[in-house]
């Protein structure tokens, strides 16, 4: 379940548990009626198919028909695009989520107008980070923009998988890990470039790369060119307890985001998920990552694309166990505070605020 989809699911689930009637208007995949086991949920799900503009218009019509039988409902849009064709005049309150990359810094005049018109329908815009809030502010000057960081699920764990993963890694320490789509902005390439120098001082170093994406072949070639095959493991996409077993066997989570056009980390829930297992993170101050990683409290935040800063941070956490444990404990506390049952309250008070 993707980031936005996961957020909407948890909001719908938790709000319905509070006794509210919740309707979710979702997309239908090409060969499915629902990806959440629709019939087993505590909330109702209506799905629309077809091309994107058609889907949005169909949802808007369906929402309006449903609203005619409800007394001033509260509307939550997952993005500004979901508001674009929607009549919100019948709603008691309208909120819109904002994630970051859907707000380009240099949009065309037409797109700027579209986003502004859509956001004008919202009573409150809920951004996932301070960085995202700053991007939203380019499109609206008189709206209430609130910042609420997304939550995480209680991670699934399995003792057998933990031991199997430990055996796969080989018991070597320290272990660096990145869990992310393999794309340029995540910063895998920068980490690999630093490994030869790091391995000279830490010969047992292992770097685990979890995920798939367009940069996979390039990263594999980069590893071969540095003769790092014994130190870098590509393990593909992992989910649930299997992914968490790798995190639980790691020492440092590293994802030093770099700039790649408008595609910038809006928040970075992966840092929080690593923190649940007491794993401190290394991030860059680009985008919303510095909201997810508190510098010198839950990890270290580097200057974007500054290789010397990244190397110093890696060396610090690899060599200084006391520092690593201190930041790891801070990351664990932050992750516990980010579990959905606690975090949901920050959203609902904005939805039902009058």
N, C-alpha and C positions, 0 to 999 in steps of 0.2 A: 504494500500500500504506500503510495507516494506521499510526500510531505503535506501538500494541500489536502489531498484526499484523507489522509490520516487525521489532520486537524479537524476537518468537517465531520468526520465520523465520530471523533471523541466529543466534539461540541454537541452533536445531535444526541449521542448516547447519554451523556451526563445530564443534559437539560431535560431529556425525557424522563430520566430517573427522578427528577424533582417534581414530576407530576404535570409537566407542560406537554401539550400536544405538539409534536414536531413532524414536519413534512420536509423531506429532502428531495430536491429536484436535480437529478443527476443525469450524466450521459450514459447511453447504452452502447456497449462495445459491439463490434460487427457480428459476433457470434455468441452473445451472452445477454441475459436479461438483468444480471446484477453481479457485481464482484464482491459484495459484502454479505452474501447469503441473505438477500433482501428479506425473505419471509421470516427469518429468525430474529430480526431486530425489534427493539422496543419503540422504534419510530417508523414512520411510513416513508417509502421510497417510490418515487415516480421517475421513470427514465424516458429520455427522448433520444431518438436516433436522427440520422441524416447529417448533411454538411453542417459545419459549425454555425454559420449565421442562421440557418434554418432551425438548428437545435435551440439556439438562444431565443429566437422568436417563439418557438413552440413552448419553451419553458415559461416565457413571459405570459403567454396566453393562459397556460394551465394554472400558473400562480394567481392570476387575476380571477379566474373562475373559482378557484378554491377559496380565495379571500372573500368572495361575496357571501360565503356561508360562515365566515368567522368575524368576530368583532375586533377590528383593528389589530391585525397580527403584527408581530415583530419580524422584520425581514433581515436575514444575514446573507450577504453576497460573498462568494469566495474570492472574486476579483472584480475589478471595475467592469470587465467585459460582461459579467452576469447582470450588471445593472443597466447596461446600455439600452436595451429594448424594454425595460421593465417600468410599468406605471406604479410608482410608490405612493401616490396620493392617498391610497386607502390604508396605508400602514400606520401603526402607532409610532413606530421607530424603525429606522433603516440603518444598518451597520454594514460596512464593507471591509473585508480583510485586504491587507497589502503585504506583499512578499518581497518586493525589490526589483527584480529584473523586468517586470511588466511596466515599469515607468522609465522609459529611455531618457537620457539626459539631453539628447538633441533630436527630438522627434520631428517628423514632418508637421507642417501647420495643420493638416487635416487630422492627424492622429492626436495632436495636442488638444484640438477642439473636442474630439471624441471622448478623450479621457476626462477633460474638464466637465463636459456635459454629464457624463456618467457619475462622477464623484459629487456633482452638485445635488444629486438625489439622496445622498447619504447624510444622516445626522451625525454619525461618528465614523471615522476611518481608523481601523486598528492595525497598526504596523507591527511587524515582527521584530524590529530593532530600531535603534535611534537612527542608524544609517538609512533604513528604508523610509522612516518618517521624513528625513531630509529630502529624499527623492519625491515623495508624495507632495511635499510642500511646493514643488515646482508647478503643480497643477491645481492647487487650491490655496486660497489665502484666508478664507474665513470659516474653515471647517475645524471641528474638534478632532485633532489627530492624537490618538493615544498609542502608547507603546506597550505591548504585551508579548513576552517571549513565549514561543510554543512549548508545550510540555512533551514528556516522553512516557512510554509505557514502562511498567515494571518488566525488566528484561527477563526473558526465559533463560533458564540455566539447566545444564545436564552434566552430572559428574563424569559420566563415561565419555562424553564428547570433550570435556575439559582435558581428561587424561590422554585421549587420542590426539588431540591438537598439540598437546605438550610434546608428544612423541614425534609428531610430524615436524614441528619446529626444530626438534633435535636437542632440546634442553639448553641451547646456546643462549647466552645473555650478553648484552642487553638486546631487547627486541623493540624495534620501531614498527609502527603500523599506520597505514592510511586506509580508511574505508570510505570510498567515494567513487563516483563515476569517473572513468579514466578520460578526462578532458583537460585541456590546457590550463584552465583557471584554477585547478585544484593544487598545482605545484609539485606533482610527482617528479617531474624532470629535474627540478632544483635539488630535491633530496638525493636523487640518484647521482647527480653531478658531485655532490659532497661526499659520497660514500668512500671513494678511494682514499681520501685524506683521513677520514674518520677510522677506517679499518686499520690504518697503520698503527693507531694508538689503541683501538678496540678490535682486535683481530677476530673475536667471536660474534661481532655485530651481525644481526639479521634484520632485514627490512621486509615486512609482509605487506603486500599490496592486494587489497580486497576490492573487487569491482570489475566491471567491463566498460568499454566505451571506445570512442573513435581513436584515442591515442594509444591503444593497446600495442599495436605492432611497432610503433615508434619507440615506446618505452622498452619493449623487449630488445629491440636493436641497440638501444642505448646501454642496457645492461650488458649485452654481449660485447659491445665496443670497449667497455671498461673492465671486461672479464670478471663480472660480479655474479655469475650464475650461482656460486656457492653461498652468496649472501643475500640474494633477493628471491623471494617466493611470490609468484603470481597465483592466487588461489581462486580467482573468478568471483562471481557474485554469491554471497552467502546471506542467509536469512536466519532470524530467530536465534535459537540456542547455539547453532553452529557458528554464526558470526560472533556471538557473545563469548564463546569459548576462546576465540582468537584474541579478543580484547582482554579477557581475563588472564591470558598468558603473555601480555605485552607490558612494556615499561613506559613507552612514550607514544602518544598519538600525535602525528605530525601531518598537518595539512596547511602549508604556507601559501594561501591563496594569492594569485597574481591577477593583474587586470587583463581582461580579454573582452574589450568593447563594453557593452552594457551587461554582459553576463558576469555578474559579481555576486559573491555569497551574500544573500540577504540576512542570514543569521548564522546557521551552522549547527544543526541539532546533533550532528555526529560528534562534536566535541563534548556535548552534555552526556551522550550515551557512553562515551569512553570514560567520562568522569564517574559514572555509576560504579565502575570497577576500580576506582582509585587510580586511574591512569591520567596523569597530567597531559596537557596538550601544548603544542606549539602552533601558533596561527600567525597571520599577518594582520595588521591593523586596517587592511582594506575591507570595505564593505561592513557587514554586520558581525563579522567574526569576533571583534573585540567586545561585543555584548555577550557572546557565548563564553569567551575565555577572559577571565579577570587577570590582568598582568600581575605576576608575582603572588597570586593568590590561588588560582586554579591551573595556571600554566604560564607560558611566556608568549608575549605578542611582539612580533618582529616588524621592522620597516619593510613594506612590500618590495619584493624583488631584490632585497639587499642580502646577497649571499654571505657576506661576512657576519651579519647579524644572525642569520639563520644558523650558520655554523657554530657561532658562540653559544647560541641557545641550545643546540643539540648537544654540544660538548658539556654544557653545564648540567643538563638533566641526565646524560649518560653517566657522567663521572661522579656526580654528587648525589649519593643515595639519600642523604638526609633531606636535601632540597626536593628531590623527586617525591619522597614520602610526604613532605609537608604540603606541597602543591597538590599531590594526589588526594590527600585527606580533604583539602579545600574543594577539589573538584567533586569528590564524593558527596560532600554536604550540599553543594549547589545542585547536583543531579537529584538528590532526594527531595529537595525543595521544588524541583521541576516536574515531579510526577503528576500525571493528569488530574487525579482527584483534587490536588491542591491548586494547580494552575487554572483549572476551569473557572474558579471563582472570579479570577481577574477578568475573564471574558464576560461572564454572565452579568456582572454588575454594570458593564457598559451596554449590554443588550437591553436590559430592563430599566436602566436609568431614565428618569423622566425629566 
